[in-house]
Amino acid sequence: MNPRTAVVLIDPLNDFLHPDGKLYPLVKASLESSNSLKHMKELVAGAREAHIPIFYGLHQITKDGTYSGWNHMNKSQIRIKQNAAFSEEFGGQILKELEPQPSNGDVVVSRHWNSSSFANTDLEYQLRQHDITHIVLAGLTTNTCVESTARAAREM
């Protein structure tokens, strides 16, 4: 593997992955049919074994007033607000088995507001500062956040 490779792990958050998560019921069938959590754990373990850093692209924390005054919310943001998803206390936290390890060179980048982990974050800056030229993407959800991040990465 290229020594300038990193994993970008997108939204490995309790609200998606923990059975008590607010969005877990929406993704449960997909998670189970694809063994997503098992594969994410394998990817994280393999990256750590190979000393490949993991960059965490996480959704913005939602708290009272997060979307106050917003006039142009999309359907995803409306759903997040209605469900009070990605709370600071639980839902917006990284699932325990997937937490970053600074000793591995893992980096938690600034949080995204919508789908792409690049949009309005410091992910590109952090990757460039670490001389990363190749990325492996994983996380939630594939048809929105992972795909949007992949498309943005390709453009860069």
N, CA, C and O atoms as a GROMACS GRO file, in nm:
protein
  624
    1MET      N    1   0.084  -0.118   0.000
    1MET     CA    2   0.000   0.000   0.000
    1MET      C    3   0.089   0.124   0.000
    1MET      O    4   0.196   0.127   0.061
    2ASN      N    5   0.042   0.224  -0.068
    2ASN     CA    6   0.113   0.351  -0.076
    2ASN      C    7   0.131   0.408   0.065
    2ASN      O    8   0.034   0.414   0.141
    3PRO      N    9   0.252   0.450   0.101
    3PRO     CA   10   0.275   0.503   0.237
    3PRO      C   11   0.205   0.636   0.262
    3PRO      O   12   0.203   0.685   0.375
    4ARG      N   13   0.148   0.694   0.158
    4ARG     CA   14   0.076   0.820   0.173
    4ARG      C   15  -0.075   0.797   0.165
    4ARG      O   16  -0.150   0.878   0.110
    5THR      N   17  -0.117   0.684   0.220
    5THR     CA   18  -0.257   0.643   0.221
    5THR      C   19  -0.316   0.662   0.359
    5THR      O   20  -0.248   0.642   0.460
    6ALA      N   21  -0.442   0.699   0.362
    6ALA     CA   22  -0.517   0.710   0.488
    6ALA      C   23  -0.656   0.655   0.466
    6ALA      O   24  -0.706   0.648   0.354
    7VAL      N   25  -0.718   0.616   0.575
    7VAL     CA   26  -0.860   0.581   0.575
    7VAL      C   27  -0.937   0.706   0.614
    7VAL      O   28  -0.897   0.778   0.706
    8VAL      N   29  -1.046   0.732   0.545
    8VAL     CA   30  -1.140   0.836   0.587
    8VAL      C   31  -1.266   0.761   0.631
    8VAL      O   32  -1.337   0.702   0.550
    9LEU      N   33  -1.291   0.765   0.760
    9LEU     CA   34  -1.406   0.695   0.819
    9LEU      C   35  -1.515   0.798   0.845
    9LEU      O   36  -1.497   0.891   0.925
   10ILE      N   37  -1.627   0.780   0.779
   10ILE     CA   38  -1.733   0.880   0.778
   10ILE      C   39  -1.848   0.840   0.869
   10ILE      O   40  -1.906   0.733   0.854
   11ASP      N   41  -1.878   0.925   0.962
   11ASP     CA   42  -1.994   0.914   1.051
   11ASP      C   43  -2.010   0.780   1.124
   11ASP      O   44  -2.119   0.723   1.124
   12PRO      N   45  -1.904   0.728   1.187
   12PRO     CA   46  -1.920   0.607   1.268
   12PRO      C   47  -1.980   0.642   1.404
   12PRO      O   48  -1.922   0.615   1.509
   13LEU      N   49  -2.097   0.702   1.399
   13LEU     CA   50  -2.159   0.764   1.517
   13LEU      C   51  -2.263   0.674   1.582
   13LEU      O   52  -2.324   0.588   1.517
   14ASN      N   53  -2.283   0.694   1.711
   14ASN     CA   54  -2.381   0.616   1.787
   14ASN      C   55  -2.520   0.621   1.726
   14ASN      O   56  -2.589   0.519   1.723
   15ASP      N   57  -2.563   0.737   1.678
   15ASP     CA   58  -2.699   0.745   1.623
   15ASP      C   59  -2.720   0.653   1.504
   15ASP      O   60  -2.834   0.613   1.479
   16PHE      N   61  -2.615   0.619   1.431
   16PHE     CA   62  -2.625   0.523   1.322
   16PHE      C   63  -2.598   0.380   1.367
   16PHE      O   64  -2.670   0.288   1.326
   17LEU      N   65  -2.497   0.359   1.450
   17LEU     CA   66  -2.443   0.225   1.475
   17LEU      C   67  -2.485   0.159   1.605
   17LEU      O   68  -2.480   0.037   1.614
   18HIS      N   69  -2.524   0.234   1.703
   18HIS     CA   70  -2.562   0.178   1.832
   18HIS      C   71  -2.712   0.146   1.830
   18HIS      O   72  -2.791   0.226   1.779
   19PRO      N   73  -2.752   0.031   1.884
   19PRO     CA   74  -2.895  -0.004   1.886
   19PRO      C   75  -2.985   0.102   1.951
   19PRO      O   76  -3.104   0.108   1.921
   20ASP      N   77  -2.930   0.185   2.039
   20ASP     CA   78  -3.008   0.293   2.100
   20ASP      C   79  -3.002   0.423   2.020
   20ASP      O   80  -3.059   0.524   2.061
   21GLY      N   81  -2.934   0.422   1.906
   21GLY     CA   82  -2.920   0.541   1.824
   21GLY      C   83  -3.051   0.582   1.759
   21GLY      O   84  -3.132   0.497   1.723
   22LYS      N   85  -3.071   0.710   1.744
   22LYS     CA   86  -3.196   0.763   1.689
   22LYS      C   87  -3.216   0.726   1.542
   22LYS      O   88  -3.330   0.714   1.497
   23LEU      N   89  -3.110   0.709   1.467
   23LEU     CA   90  -3.121   0.675   1.325
   23LEU      C   91  -3.097   0.527   1.298
   23LEU      O   92  -3.113   0.479   1.186
   24TYR      N   93  -3.060   0.454   1.402
   24TYR     CA   94  -3.032   0.311   1.388
   24TYR      C   95  -3.148   0.235   1.325
   24TYR      O   96  -3.124   0.152   1.237
   25PRO      N   97  -3.274   0.258   1.366
   25PRO     CA   98  -3.384   0.183   1.304
   25PRO      C   99  -3.393   0.204   1.153
   25PRO      O  100  -3.439   0.115   1.081
   26LEU      N  101  -3.350   0.320   1.105
   26LEU     CA  102  -3.357   0.348   0.961
   26LEU      C  103  -3.250   0.273   0.882
   26LEU      O  104  -3.270   0.244   0.764
   27VAL      N  105  -3.138   0.240   0.945
   27VAL     CA  106  -3.028   0.176   0.874
   27VAL      C  107  -3.002   0.032   0.920
   27VAL      O  108  -2.914  -0.035   0.867
   28LYS      N  109  -3.077  -0.014   1.018
   28LYS     CA  110  -3.053  -0.145   1.079
   28LYS      C  111  -3.050  -0.257   0.975
   28LYS      O  112  -2.957  -0.338   0.975
   29ALA      N  113  -3.149  -0.264   0.889
   29ALA     CA  114  -3.156  -0.374   0.791
   29ALA      C  115  -3.034  -0.373   0.699
   29ALA      O  116  -2.977  -0.478   0.670
   30SER      N  117  -2.994  -0.255   0.655
   30SER     CA  118  -2.877  -0.243   0.568
   30SER      C  119  -2.749  -0.282   0.642
   30SER      O  120  -2.665  -0.354   0.588
   31LEU      N  121  -2.736  -0.233   0.766
   31LEU     CA  122  -2.618  -0.268   0.846
   31LEU      C  123  -2.606  -0.418   0.864
   31LEU      O  124  -2.498  -0.476   0.851
   32GLU      N  125  -2.718  -0.481   0.894
   32GLU     CA  126  -2.716  -0.625   0.918
   32GLU      C  127  -2.692  -0.705   0.791
   32GLU      O  128  -2.614  -0.801   0.792
   33SER      N  129  -2.756  -0.667   0.680
   33SER     CA  130  -2.741  -0.746   0.557
   33SER      C  131  -2.601  -0.735   0.498
   33SER      O  132  -2.556  -0.827   0.430
   34SER      N  133  -2.533  -0.625   0.523
   34SER     CA  134  -2.400  -0.605   0.467
   34SER      C  135  -2.288  -0.627   0.569
   34SER      O  136  -2.170  -0.616   0.536
   35ASN      N  137  -2.325  -0.657   0.694
   35ASN     CA  138  -2.225  -0.672   0.801
   35ASN      C  139  -2.136  -0.548   0.812
   35ASN      O  140  -2.016  -0.559   0.837
   36SER      N  141  -2.195  -0.433   0.794
   36SER     CA  142  -2.120  -0.307   0.788
   36SER      C  143  -2.034  -0.283   0.911
   36SER      O  144  -1.917  -0.249   0.899
   37LEU      N  145  -2.092  -0.300   1.029
   37LEU     CA  146  -2.016  -0.271   1.150
   37LEU      C  147  -1.896  -0.366   1.162
   37LEU      O  148  -1.786  -0.322   1.197
   38LYS      N  149  -1.916  -0.492   1.134
   38LYS     CA  150  -1.806  -0.589   1.138
   38LYS      C  151  -1.695  -0.547   1.042
   38LYS      O  152  -1.577  -0.551   1.077
   39HIS      N  153  -1.734  -0.506   0.922
   39HIS     CA  154  -1.634  -0.466   0.822
   39HIS      C  155  -1.562  -0.336   0.862
   39HIS      O  156  -1.443  -0.322   0.838
   40MET      N  157  -1.635  -0.243   0.922
   40MET     CA  158  -1.569  -0.120   0.969
   40MET      C  159  -1.468  -0.152   1.079
   40MET      O  160  -1.359  -0.095   1.081
   41LYS      N  161  -1.505  -0.241   1.170
   41LYS     CA  162  -1.412  -0.280   1.276
   41LYS      C  163  -1.288  -0.348   1.216
   41LYS      O  164  -1.176  -0.323   1.262
   42GLU      N  165  -1.307  -0.433   1.115
   42GLU     CA  166  -1.194  -0.499   1.048
   42GLU      C  167  -1.105  -0.397   0.979
   42GLU      O  168  -0.982  -0.407   0.984
   43LEU      N  169  -1.167  -0.298   0.914
   43LEU     CA  170  -1.090  -0.194   0.847
   43LEU      C  171  -1.007  -0.114   0.947
   43LEU      O  172  -0.888  -0.089   0.925
   44VAL      N  173  -1.068  -0.075   1.057
   44VAL     CA  174  -0.998   0.002   1.160
   44VAL      C  175  -0.883  -0.081   1.217
   44VAL      O  176  -0.771  -0.031   1.232
   45ALA      N  177  -0.908  -0.207   1.249
   45ALA     CA  178  -0.803  -0.294   1.304
   45ALA      C  179  -0.689  -0.311   1.203
   45ALA      O  180  -0.572  -0.305   1.240
   46GLY      N  181  -0.723  -0.333   1.077
   46GLY     CA  182  -0.621  -0.348   0.973
   46GLY      C  183  -0.539  -0.222   0.953
   46GLY      O  184  -0.418  -0.227   0.935
   47ALA      N  185  -0.607  -0.107   0.955
   47ALA     CA  186  -0.536   0.021   0.941
   47ALA      C  187  -0.439   0.040   1.056
   47ALA      O  188  -0.326   0.084   1.037
   48ARG      N  189  -0.484   0.008   1.175
   48ARG     CA  190  -0.396   0.026   1.292
   48ARG      C  191  -0.278  -0.070   1.287
   48ARG      O  192  -0.166  -0.033   1.320
   49GLU      N  193  -0.304  -0.192   1.244
   49GLU     CA  194  -0.196  -0.290   1.233
   49GLU      C  195  -0.091  -0.245   1.131
   49GLU      O  196   0.028  -0.268   1.150
   50ALA      N  197  -0.137  -0.180   1.024
   50ALA     CA  198  -0.047  -0.133   0.918
   50ALA      C  199   0.001   0.011   0.942
   50ALA      O  200   0.072   0.067   0.859
   51HIS      N  201  -0.036   0.068   1.055
   51HIS     CA  202   0.001   0.206   1.091
   51HIS      C  203  -0.047   0.307   0.986
   51HIS      O  204   0.024   0.402   0.952
   52ILE      N  205  -0.168   0.285   0.938
   52ILE     CA  206  -0.232   0.376   0.843
   52ILE      C  207  -0.324   0.468   0.924
   52ILE      O  208  -0.411   0.419   0.996
   53PRO      N  209  -0.306   0.598   0.913
   53PRO     CA  210  -0.390   0.689   0.992
   53PRO      C  211  -0.535   0.687   0.943
   53PRO      O  212  -0.565   0.662   0.826
   54ILE      N  213  -0.623   0.714   1.037
   54ILE     CA  214  -0.766   0.722   1.008
   54ILE      C  215  -0.810   0.866   1.032
   54ILE      O  216  -0.788   0.922   1.140
   55PHE      N  217  -0.871   0.925   0.930
   55PHE     CA  218  -0.925   1.061   0.941
   55PHE      C  219  -1.075   1.047   0.959
   55PHE      O  220  -1.142   0.984   0.877
   56TYR      N  221  -1.128   1.106   1.064
   56TYR     CA  222  -1.269   1.091   1.098
   56TYR      C  223  -1.348   1.210   1.046
   56TYR      O  224  -1.328   1.324   1.088
   57GLY      N  225  -1.440   1.182   0.952
   57GLY     CA  226  -1.532   1.283   0.900
   57GLY      C  227  -1.665   1.264   0.970
   57GLY      O  228  -1.736   1.167   0.944
   58LEU      N  229  -1.701   1.355   1.056
   58LEU     CA  230  -1.818   1.339   1.143
   58LEU      C  231  -1.922   1.446   1.117
   58LEU      O  232  -1.891   1.560   1.084
   59HIS      N  233  -2.047   1.406   1.133
   59HIS     CA  234  -2.156   1.501   1.117
   59HIS      C  235  -2.158   1.600   1.233
   59HIS      O  236  -2.120   1.567   1.346
   60GLN      N  237  -2.201   1.718   1.204
   60GLN     CA  238  -2.211   1.827   1.301
   60GLN      C  239  -2.296   1.784   1.422
   60GLN      O  240  -2.399   1.718   1.406
   61ILE      N  241  -2.252   1.821   1.540
   61ILE     CA  242  -2.329   1.798   1.663
   61ILE      C  243  -2.455   1.884   1.658
   61ILE      O  244  -2.452   1.999   1.615
   62THR      N  245  -2.566   1.826   1.702
   62THR     CA  246  -2.692   1.901   1.708
   62THR      C  247  -2.725   1.929   1.854
   62THR      O  248  -2.728   1.838   1.937
   63LYS      N  249  -2.751   2.055   1.883
   63LYS     CA  250  -2.795   2.094   2.016
   63LYS      C  251  -2.902   2.201   1.999
   63LYS      O  252  -2.929   2.245   1.888
   64ASP      N  253  -2.963   2.242   2.108
   64ASP     CA  254  -3.066   2.346   2.100
   64ASP      C  255  -3.012   2.466   2.024
   64ASP      O  256  -2.906   2.519   2.056
   65GLY      N  257  -3.087   2.508   1.923
   65GLY     CA  258  -3.050   2.626   1.848
   65GLY      C  259  -2.957   2.602   1.730
   65GLY      O  260  -2.923   2.697   1.660
   66THR      N  261  -2.914   2.478   1.708
   66THR     CA  262  -2.820   2.451   1.598
   66THR      C  263  -2.871   2.505   1.465
   66THR      O  264  -2.795   2.564   1.388
   67TYR      N  265  -2.999   2.485   1.438
   67TYR     CA  266  -3.053   2.528   1.308
   67TYR      C  267  -3.140   2.653   1.321
   67TYR      O  268  -3.217   2.684   1.230
   68SER      N  269  -3.130   2.725   1.430
   68SER     CA  270  -3.210   2.846   1.449
   68SER      C  271  -3.178   2.949   1.341
   68SER      O  272  -3.062   2.978   1.313
   69GLY      N  273  -3.284   3.002   1.280
   69GLY     CA  274  -3.267   3.104   1.178
   69GLY      C  275  -3.230   3.051   1.040
   69GLY      O  276  -3.214   3.130   0.948
   70TRP      N  277  -3.217   2.922   1.025
   70TRP     CA  278  -3.185   2.866   0.894
   70TRP      C  279  -3.307   2.876   0.804
   70TRP      O  280  -3.416   2.834   0.842
   71ASN      N  281  -3.290   2.929   0.686
   71ASN     CA  282  -3.399   2.947   0.592
   71ASN      C  283  -3.394   2.853   0.473
   71ASN      O  284  -3.488   2.850   0.393
   72HIS      N  285  -3.287   2.775   0.459
   72HIS     CA  286  -3.270   2.692   0.340
   72HIS      C  287  -3.225   2.551   0.378
   72HIS      O  288  -3.128   2.499   0.321
   73MET      N  289  -3.293   2.489   0.472
   73MET     CA  290  -3.256   2.354   0.515
   73MET      C  291  -3.301   2.253   0.411
   73MET      O  292  -3.408   2.266   0.351
   74ASN      N  293  -3.217   2.151   0.389
   74ASN     CA  294  -3.257   2.043   0.299
   74ASN      C  295  -3.329   1.935   0.379
   74ASN      O  296  -3.340   1.944   0.501
   75LYS      N  297  -3.379   1.834   0.309
   75LYS     CA  298  -3.457   1.728   0.376
   75LYS      C  299  -3.377   1.656   0.484
   75LYS      O  300  -3.431   1.622   0.589
   76SER      N  301  -3.251   1.635   0.458
   76SER     CA  302  -3.166   1.567   0.557
   76SER      C  303  -3.154   1.650   0.683
   76SER      O  304  -3.167   1.597   0.794
   77GLN      N  305  -3.128   1.777   0.669
   77GLN     CA  306  -3.115   1.864   0.786
   77GLN      C  307  -3.247   1.876   0.862
   77GLN      O  308  -3.248   1.881   0.985
   78ILE      N  309  -3.357   1.880   0.790
   78ILE     CA  310  -3.489   1.885   0.856
   78ILE      C  311  -3.511   1.758   0.937
   78ILE      O  312  -3.558   1.764   1.050
   79ARG      N  313  -3.477   1.643   0.880
   79ARG     CA  314  -3.493   1.515   0.950
   79ARG      C  315  -3.404   1.509   1.074
   79ARG      O  316  -3.447   1.461   1.179
   80ILE      N  317  -3.282   1.557   1.061
   80ILE     CA  318  -3.190   1.558   1.176
   80ILE      C  319  -3.247   1.646   1.287
   80ILE      O  320  -3.246   1.608   1.404
   81LYS      N  321  -3.295   1.763   1.250
   81LYS     CA  322  -3.352   1.854   1.350
   81LYS      C  323  -3.476   1.792   1.416
   81LYS      O  324  -3.491   1.798   1.538
   82GLN      N  325  -3.563   1.732   1.336
   82GLN     CA  326  -3.685   1.672   1.391
   82GLN      C  327  -3.653   1.556   1.486
   82GLN      O  328  -3.720   1.539   1.588
   83ASN      N  329  -3.553   1.478   1.453
   83ASN     CA  330  -3.515   1.363   1.535
   83ASN      C  331  -3.420   1.400   1.649
   83ASN      O  332  -3.389   1.316   1.734
   84ALA      N  333  -3.374   1.524   1.650
   84ALA     CA  334  -3.270   1.566   1.745
   84ALA      C  335  -3.152   1.470   1.740
   84ALA      O  336  -3.097   1.430   1.842
   85ALA      N  337  -3.115   1.432   1.616
   85ALA     CA  338  -3.005   1.337   1.595
   85ALA      C  339  -2.870   1.404   1.617
   85ALA      O  340  -2.858   1.527   1.609
   86PHE      N  341  -2.770   1.323   1.645
   86PHE     CA  342  -2.631   1.364   1.661
   86PHE      C  343  -2.611   1.457   1.780
   86PHE      O  344  -2.541   1.558   1.771
   87SER      N  345  -2.673   1.423   1.891
   87SER     CA  346  -2.659   1.503   2.013
   87SER      C  347  -2.518   1.491   2.068
   87SER      O  348  -2.447   1.394   2.043
   88GLU      N  349  -2.479   1.591   2.142
   88GLU     CA  350  -2.347   1.597   2.203
   88GLU      C  351  -2.328   1.486   2.306
   88GLU      O  352  -2.218   1.433   2.322
   89GLU      N  353  -2.435   1.451   2.375
   89GLU     CA  354  -2.425   1.354   2.485
   89GLU      C  355  -2.406   1.210   2.437
   89GLU      O  356  -2.333   1.134   2.500
   90PHE      N  357  -2.470   1.172   2.325
   90PHE     CA  358  -2.464   1.031   2.284
   90PHE      C  359  -2.459   1.015   2.132
   90PHE      O  360  -2.361   0.964   2.078
   91GLY      N  361  -2.562   1.057   2.066
   91GLY     CA  362  -2.578   1.026   1.923
   91GLY      C  363  -2.469   1.077   1.833
   91GLY      O  364  -2.435   1.012   1.734
   92GLY      N  365  -2.412   1.191   1.865
   92GLY     CA  366  -2.307   1.249   1.782
   92GLY      C  367  -2.167   1.203   1.820
   92GLY      O  368  -2.068   1.251   1.764
   93GLN      N  369  -2.158   1.109   1.914
   93GLN     CA  370  -2.029   1.054   1.957
   93GLN      C  371  -1.992   0.931   1.874
   93GLN      O  372  -2.080   0.859   1.827
   94ILE      N  373  -1.864   0.909   1.858
   94ILE     CA  374  -1.813   0.794   1.783
   94ILE      C  375  -1.839   0.666   1.863
   94ILE      O  376  -1.817   0.662   1.984
   95LEU      N  377  -1.887   0.563   1.794
   95LEU     CA  378  -1.909   0.433   1.858
   95LEU      C  379  -1.780   0.386   1.924
   95LEU      O  380  -1.672   0.395   1.864
   96LYS      N  381  -1.789   0.339   2.046
   96LYS     CA  382  -1.670   0.307   2.127
   96LYS      C  383  -1.567   0.219   2.056
   96LYS      O  384  -1.447   0.246   2.065
   97GLU      N  385  -1.610   0.117   1.985
   97GLU     CA  386  -1.512   0.026   1.921
   97GLU      C  387  -1.440   0.089   1.802
   97GLU      O  388  -1.344   0.032   1.750
   98LEU      N  389  -1.484   0.206   1.760
   98LEU     CA  390  -1.426   0.271   1.642
   98LEU      C  391  -1.357   0.403   1.674
   98LEU      O  392  -1.323   0.478   1.582
   99GLU      N  393  -1.337   0.433   1.799
   99GLU     CA  394  -1.281   0.562   1.840
   99GLU      C  395  -1.139   0.581   1.789
   99GLU      O  396  -1.065   0.484   1.770
  100PRO      N  397  -1.102   0.708   1.766
  100PRO     CA  398  -0.967   0.737   1.717
  100PRO      C  399  -0.859   0.707   1.820
  100PRO      O  400  -0.881   0.711   1.941
  101GLN      N  401  -0.741   0.677   1.767
  101GLN     CA  402  -0.622   0.657   1.850
  101GLN      C  403  -0.514   0.752   1.802
  101GLN      O  404  -0.452   0.728   1.699
  102PRO      N  405  -0.492   0.861   1.874
  102PRO     CA  406  -0.389   0.957   1.832
  102PRO      C  407  -0.252   0.891   1.812
  102PRO      O  408  -0.174   0.936   1.727
  103SER      N  409  -0.221   0.786   1.888
  103SER     CA  410  -0.092   0.718   1.872
  103SER      C  411  -0.077   0.653   1.735
  103SER      O  412   0.034   0.623   1.693
  104ASN      N  413  -0.189   0.630   1.666
  104ASN     CA  414  -0.187   0.576   1.530
  104ASN      C  415  -0.177   0.687   1.426
  104ASN      O  416  -0.163   0.660   1.307
  105GLY      N  417  -0.184   0.812   1.470
  105GLY     CA  418  -0.186   0.923   1.376
  105GLY      C  419  -0.325   0.962   1.333
  105GLY      O  420  -0.342   1.038   1.238
  106ASP      N  421  -0.427   0.909   1.403
  106ASP     CA  422  -0.566   0.938   1.368
  106ASP      C  423  -0.596   1.086   1.390
  106ASP      O  424  -0.542   1.149   1.480
  107VAL      N  425  -0.683   1.140   1.305
  107VAL     CA  426  -0.719   1.281   1.308
  107VAL      C  427  -0.870   1.294   1.301
  107VAL      O  428  -0.935   1.235   1.215
  108VAL      N  429  -0.927   1.373   1.391
  108VAL     CA  430  -1.068   1.407   1.385
  108VAL      C  431  -1.076   1.545   1.321
  108VAL      O  432  -1.029   1.643   1.379
  109VAL      N  433  -1.135   1.552   1.203
  109VAL     CA  434  -1.143   1.679   1.132
  109VAL      C  435  -1.268   1.755   1.176
  109VAL      O  436  -1.354   1.701   1.245
  110SER      N  437  -1.277   1.881   1.135
  110SER     CA  438  -1.396   1.958   1.171
  110SER      C  439  -1.520   1.892   1.110
  110SER      O  440  -1.513   1.829   1.004
  111ARG      N  441  -1.631   1.908   1.176
  111ARG     CA  442  -1.752   1.834   1.141
  111ARG      C  443  -1.827   1.896   1.023
  111ARG      O  444  -1.833   2.018   1.008
  112HIS      N  445  -1.884   1.806   0.940
  112HIS     CA  446  -1.960   1.851   0.822
  112HIS      C  447  -2.107   1.877   0.855
  112HIS      O  448  -2.160   1.822   0.952
  113TRP      N  449  -2.171   1.959   0.775
  113TRP     CA  450  -2.310   1.999   0.797
  113TRP      C  451  -2.408   1.919   0.714
  113TRP      O  452  -2.527   1.915   0.746
  114ASN      N  453  -2.361   1.856   0.610
  114ASN     CA  454  -2.453   1.786   0.521
  114ASN      C  455  -2.395   1.650   0.484
  114ASN      O  456  -2.384   1.564   0.571
  115SER      N  457  -2.357   1.628   0.361
  115SER     CA  458  -2.315   1.494   0.319
  115SER      C  459  -2.163   1.478   0.309
  115SER      O  460  -2.108   1.386   0.369
  116SER      N  461  -2.098   1.563   0.236
  116SER     CA  462  -1.955   1.546   0.210
  116SER      C  463  -1.871   1.582   0.332
  116SER      O  464  -1.893   1.685   0.397
  117SER      N  465  -1.775   1.498   0.362
  117SER     CA  466  -1.682   1.526   0.472
  117SER      C  467  -1.579   1.632   0.432
  117SER      O  468  -1.501   1.677   0.516
  118PHE      N  469  -1.579   1.672   0.304
  118PHE     CA  470  -1.492   1.780   0.260
  118PHE      C  471  -1.559   1.917   0.268
  118PHE      O  472  -1.493   2.016   0.298
  119ALA      N  473  -1.690   1.923   0.243
  119ALA     CA  474  -1.759   2.051   0.236
  119ALA      C  475  -1.760   2.122   0.371
  119ALA      O  476  -1.808   2.068   0.470
  120ASN      N  477  -1.707   2.243   0.373
  120ASN     CA  478  -1.705   2.328   0.492
  120ASN      C  479  -1.632   2.264   0.610
  120ASN      O  480  -1.668   2.288   0.726
  121THR      N  481  -1.529   2.184   0.582
  121THR     CA  482  -1.448   2.123   0.687
  121THR      C  483  -1.299   2.144   0.654
  121THR      O  484  -1.265   2.203   0.551
  122ASP      N  485  -1.214   2.096   0.741
  122ASP     CA  486  -1.070   2.105   0.716
  122ASP      C  487  -1.010   1.971   0.670
  122ASP      O  488  -0.890   1.950   0.683
  123LEU      N  489  -1.094   1.880   0.617
  123LEU     CA  490  -1.043   1.749   0.577
  123LEU      C  491  -0.934   1.761   0.470
  123LEU      O  492  -0.828   1.700   0.484
  124GLU      N  493  -0.957   1.837   0.365
  124GLU     CA  494  -0.855   1.851   0.261
  124GLU      C  495  -0.726   1.907   0.320
  124GLU      O  496  -0.617   1.858   0.290
  125TYR      N  497  -0.737   2.010   0.400
  125TYR     CA  498  -0.621   2.072   0.463
  125TYR      C  499  -0.544   1.971   0.549
  125TYR      O  500  -0.421   1.964   0.541
  126GLN      N  501  -0.616   1.895   0.630
  126GLN     CA  502  -0.551   1.796   0.717
  126GLN      C  503  -0.481   1.687   0.634
  126GLN      O  504  -0.369   1.648   0.666
  127LEU      N  505  -0.548   1.638   0.529
  127LEU     CA  506  -0.484   1.536   0.444
  127LEU      C  507  -0.357   1.590   0.380
  127LEU      O  508  -0.255   1.522   0.377
  128ARG      N  509  -0.362   1.713   0.330
  128ARG     CA  510  -0.244   1.773   0.268
  128ARG      C  511  -0.132   1.795   0.371
  128ARG      O  512  -0.015   1.773   0.340
  129GLN      N  513  -0.167   1.837   0.491
  129GLN     CA  514  -0.066   1.857   0.596
  129GLN      C  515   0.005   1.727   0.632
  129GLN      O  516   0.120   1.729   0.677
  130HIS      N  517  -0.063   1.615   0.613
  130HIS     CA  518  -0.004   1.485   0.645
  130HIS      C  519   0.048   1.415   0.519
  130HIS      O  520   0.083   1.297   0.522
  131ASP      N  521   0.055   1.489   0.408
  131ASP     CA  522   0.105   1.435   0.280
  131ASP      C  523   0.029   1.312   0.233
  131ASP      O  524   0.088   1.221   0.173
  132ILE      N  525  -0.100   1.308   0.259
  132ILE     CA  526  -0.183   1.196   0.214
  132ILE      C  527  -0.228   1.221   0.070
  132ILE      O  528  -0.283   1.327   0.040
  133THR      N  529  -0.203   1.125  -0.016
  133THR     CA  530  -0.242   1.136  -0.158
  133THR      C  531  -0.344   1.031  -0.199
  133THR      O  532  -0.404   1.041  -0.306
  134HIS      N  533  -0.364   0.929  -0.116
  134HIS     CA  534  -0.458   0.821  -0.147
  134HIS      C  535  -0.546   0.797  -0.025
  134HIS      O  536  -0.499   0.795   0.088
  135ILE      N  537  -0.676   0.780  -0.049
  135ILE     CA  538  -0.767   0.755   0.063
  135ILE      C  539  -0.854   0.633   0.035
  135ILE      O  540  -0.890   0.601  -0.078
  136VAL      N  541  -0.887   0.566   0.144
  136VAL     CA  542  -0.983   0.456   0.144
  136VAL      C  543  -1.102   0.507   0.223
  136VAL      O  544  -1.087   0.550   0.338
  137LEU      N  545  -1.220   0.503   0.163
  137LEU     CA  546  -1.340   0.556   0.227
  137LEU      C  547  -1.427   0.445   0.283
  137LEU      O  548  -1.442   0.339   0.222
  138ALA      N  549  -1.484   0.472   0.399
  138ALA     CA  550  -1.578   0.378   0.459
  138ALA      C  551  -1.668   0.459   0.552
  138ALA      O  552  -1.635   0.570   0.592
  139GLY      N  553  -1.782   0.402   0.586
  139GLY     CA  554  -1.868   0.466   0.684
  139GLY      C  555  -2.013   0.470   0.642
  139GLY      O  556  -2.061   0.385   0.567
  140LEU      N  557  -2.082   0.571   0.694
  140LEU     CA  558  -2.226   0.583   0.675
  140LEU      C  559  -2.259   0.718   0.616
  140LEU      O  560  -2.186   0.815   0.638
  141THR      N  561  -2.360   0.727   0.545
  141THR     CA  562  -2.422   0.621   0.470
  141THR      C  563  -2.364   0.622   0.329
  141THR      O  564  -2.328   0.728   0.277
  142THR      N  565  -2.355   0.506   0.268
  142THR     CA  566  -2.283   0.493   0.142
  142THR      C  567  -2.343   0.578   0.031
  142THR      O  568  -2.270   0.643  -0.043
  143ASN      N  569  -2.475   0.578   0.020
  143ASN     CA  570  -2.538   0.648  -0.093
  143ASN      C  571  -2.549   0.798  -0.074
  143ASN      O  572  -2.598   0.868  -0.163
  144THR      N  573  -2.505   0.850   0.039
  144THR     CA  574  -2.505   0.995   0.057
  144THR      C  575  -2.367   1.042   0.102
  144THR      O  576  -2.290   1.094   0.021
  145CYS      N  577  -2.335   1.026   0.228
  145CYS     CA  578  -2.212   1.085   0.282
  145CYS      C  579  -2.085   1.025   0.222
  145CYS      O  580  -1.993   1.099   0.187
  146VAL      N  581  -2.078   0.894   0.209
  146VAL     CA  582  -1.958   0.832   0.153
  146VAL      C  583  -1.945   0.868   0.006
  146VAL      O  584  -1.837   0.904  -0.041
  147GLU      N  585  -2.055   0.859  -0.068
  147GLU     CA  586  -2.050   0.892  -0.212
  147GLU      C  587  -2.016   1.040  -0.233
  147GLU      O  588  -1.935   1.072  -0.319
  148SER      N  589  -2.076   1.129  -0.156
  148SER     CA  590  -2.046   1.272  -0.170
  148SER      C  591  -1.901   1.302  -0.138
  148SER      O  592  -1.838   1.384  -0.205
  149THR      N  593  -1.848   1.237  -0.038
  149THR     CA  594  -1.707   1.255  -0.003
  149THR      C  595  -1.617   1.202  -0.113
  149THR      O  596  -1.516   1.264  -0.147
  150ALA      N  597  -1.653   1.087  -0.170
  150ALA     CA  598  -1.574   1.029  -0.279
  150ALA      C  599  -1.574   1.121  -0.401
  150ALA      O  600  -1.469   1.142  -0.462
  151ARG      N  601  -1.688   1.175  -0.435
  151ARG     CA  602  -1.695   1.265  -0.550
  151ARG      C  603  -1.610   1.390  -0.528
  151ARG      O  604  -1.540   1.435  -0.619
  152ALA      N  605  -1.619   1.446  -0.409
  152ALA     CA  606  -1.539   1.565  -0.378
  152ALA      C  607  -1.390   1.532  -0.383
  152ALA      O  608  -1.311   1.611  -0.435
  153ALA      N  609  -1.352   1.417  -0.330
  153ALA     CA  610  -1.212   1.377  -0.331
  153ALA      C  611  -1.161   1.362  -0.474
  153ALA      O  612  -1.050   1.405  -0.505
  154ARG      N  613  -1.242   1.304  -0.559
  154ARG     CA  614  -1.202   1.286  -0.698
  154ARG      C  615  -1.179   1.420  -0.767
  154ARG      O  616  -1.086   1.435  -0.846
  155GLU      N  617  -1.263   1.517  -0.736
  155GLU     CA  618  -1.248   1.650  -0.796
  155GLU      C  619  -1.118   1.717  -0.751
  155GLU      O  620  -1.061   1.797  -0.825
  156MET      N  621  -1.072   1.684  -0.631
  156MET     CA  622  -0.949   1.745  -0.579
  156MET      C  623  -0.827   1.675  -0.631
  156MET      O  624  -0.715   1.713  -0.597
   0.00000   0.00000   0.00000
